[in-house]
């Protein structure tokens, strides 16, 4: 089994919105939520500590995420803001949630801020997988990713977030004062350009997921630091899709030229947009995920620019994922399908986690 790095999970949002406890199993969470409205709002969870271990999920890009009030989904949606001060308070509470999680369960979760911490963790995962290993279960590493930068009240806040452990920033989810976002087009603003300049000075990794295409093109041209797309698919392969959420082939080509990596999302509506009309899991299989991975590899001419960014529990759950998936542990099935499609062991290892690992090794302090 290959070690997996998942480049996008909204853990803190779930902890504070639904009080989900990721130290226990996904099955336990599903049972506890079975007579509540939570599955209706966010689906059945895909995540839990035993499933991380079973699936060899070694590292997660764990997000800070809140939505603007205009996109609030109802009284249950507590993580939304009306202004930058509210966004700042919400993100501060989410940071606290990660600190509480790692303090309470240090044997299960660990904040990763440096390349040394990453390398030590990955070594423990490799050793635990050896036949001669001590069978000790390593913690899951959490690298903090800010999804939407509205909580940055002024550029000086970037130093606070850096010291707190944030290592990646996606400027937009919806549009904001920095740039256009999903379903709300717009270029980088003057404030957005200043944000990128300040991010580069501190060494943040730029995540272009959710940014409008125009803003992405500008960012790819001007951002001197590392650029990725933590969770986005190739729009060319999404049947019936028209919008600015995913990446067209020109953007993918440009990102690859910048040595970027794209995390493919195994979310049915992002694999076939028309699936929303019938919502039958049996019609979507992991072969569509393989097609997305292969599409990026064909554009790149190698397997070094694609990975996994599940977005699991990020507004959808079991009901909205390919039929072969029951929990995150089943991501290992992607390895088997890649092998059947002619991918080498080396390339499979790169796709499942090593591409993200190498990116972090070179860009974490």
Beta strands, then each sheet from edge to edge (+ up, - down):
strand 1: 4-9
strand 2: 57-65
strand 3: 67-68
strand 4: 80-81
strand 5: 109-111
strand 6: 140-147
strand 7: 166-170
strand 8: 205-207
strand 9: 227-228
strand 10: 262-264
strand 11: 306-308
sheet 1: 1+ 2+ 6+ 5+
sheet 2: 1+ 2+ 6+ 7+ 8+ 9+
sheet 3: 3+ 4+
sheet 4: 10+ 11+
end
